[in-house]
Amino acid sequence: QVQLVESGGGLAQAGGSLRLSCAASESRFSFFAIMGWYRQAPGKQRELVASITRHGIINYGDSVKGRFTISRDNAKNTVYLQMNSLKPEDTALYYCKGSAHRLVGPHYWGRGTQVTVSS
């Protein structure tokens, strides 16, 4: 059973930084064709924050471009999300997702880590 475990969430002030980590139980990290971070705020739909393919192709959601950075360490089976210049609107539950194939999956989700940004 593939598991993804997020960590690093918490409380930050506006303008501050946090780094999220997502550790995969799958030792063959290259199993994941694409890894991504998503977030969902209360009353809103889940949205893409950032994604990175096994070849290092990166995509960011418009609201985080220039502030967030996604990276992956294949040796540690971990994907990171460095979040800088945090805003109150970044407050959400952040989920890690791993997909064996972008479209057909299978897709795996972590349970999420809460990020709260105070003004």
C-alpha positions in Angstrom: 0.0 0.0 0.0 1.5 3.3 -1.1 1.3 6.0 1.6 2.0 9.7 1.4 2.6 11.6 4.7 2.7 15.3 4.9 4.4 17.4 7.5 5.6 20.9 8.2 2.3 22.7 8.4 1.5 25.1 11.2 0.8 28.7 12.0 2.7 31.6 10.3 2.4 35.3 10.1 1.7 37.1 6.9 5.0 37.5 5.1 6.5 34.5 6.8 7.6 31.1 5.5 6.9 27.5 5.9 8.2 24.4 4.3 6.0 21.4 3.7 7.3 17.8 3.2 5.6 14.8 1.7 7.3 11.5 2.3 6.3 8.5 0.2 6.3 4.9 1.4 7.0 3.8 -2.1 10.8 3.1 -2.3 10.7 3.4 -6.0 10.0 7.1 -6.0 10.3 7.2 -9.7 7.1 5.2 -9.6 5.4 8.5 -9.3 5.3 10.1 -12.7 4.1 13.3 -11.1 3.9 14.7 -7.6 1.8 17.6 -6.5 0.6 19.8 -3.7 -3.0 20.8 -3.6 -4.9 22.9 -1.0 -8.5 23.3 0.1 -9.8 26.2 2.1 -13.2 26.0 3.9 -16.0 26.4 1.5 -13.7 26.3 -1.5 -12.8 23.7 -4.1 -9.5 21.9 -3.9 -6.9 23.6 -6.1 -3.5 22.8 -7.5 -0.7 24.6 -5.8 2.3 23.1 -7.6 3.3 19.9 -9.4 6.6 18.3 -10.5 7.2 15.4 -12.8 9.8 12.8 -12.5 11.8 14.7 -15.1 11.6 17.9 -13.2 8.9 19.7 -15.2 7.2 22.1 -12.8 3.8 23.8 -12.8 2.4 26.4 -10.3 -1.0 27.7 -9.6 -1.3 31.4 -10.6 -1.9 32.5 -7.0 1.5 31.1 -5.7 3.8 31.9 -8.6 6.9 33.7 -7.5 6.3 32.8 -3.8 6.2 29.0 -3.6 8.8 26.5 -4.8 8.3 22.8 -5.3 11.1 20.3 -5.4 11.7 16.6 -5.0 14.5 14.5 -3.6 14.3 11.1 -5.2 16.9 9.7 -2.8 14.7 10.5 0.2 11.4 9.7 -1.6 10.2 13.2 -0.6 8.7 16.2 -2.3 8.9 19.6 -0.7 6.9 22.9 -0.9 8.8 26.0 0.2 6.3 28.7 0.9 7.5 32.3 1.2 5.7 35.6 1.5 2.7 33.9 2.9 -0.6 35.6 2.8 -3.8 35.0 4.9 -5.5 33.6 1.7 -2.9 30.8 1.7 -4.7 29.4 4.8 -5.9 25.9 3.8 -5.4 22.2 4.3 -2.5 21.2 2.1 -2.5 17.8 0.5 0.2 15.8 -1.3 -0.7 13.8 -4.3 1.3 11.2 -6.2 0.3 9.7 -9.5 1.8 6.8 -11.4 0.4 8.3 -14.5 -0.9 11.9 -14.8 -4.3 10.9 -16.3 -5.0 7.3 -15.5 -3.3 7.0 -12.2 -3.4 5.3 -9.9 -3.5 8.4 -7.7 -2.5 8.5 -4.1 -3.3 11.3 -1.6 -1.9 12.1 1.8 -4.2 13.1 4.7 -3.2 16.7 4.6 -1.4 19.3 6.8 -3.0 22.5 8.0 -1.4 25.8 7.1 -2.8 28.9 8.9 -1.5 32.4 8.0 -2.4 35.2 10.4 -2.6 38.8 9.3 
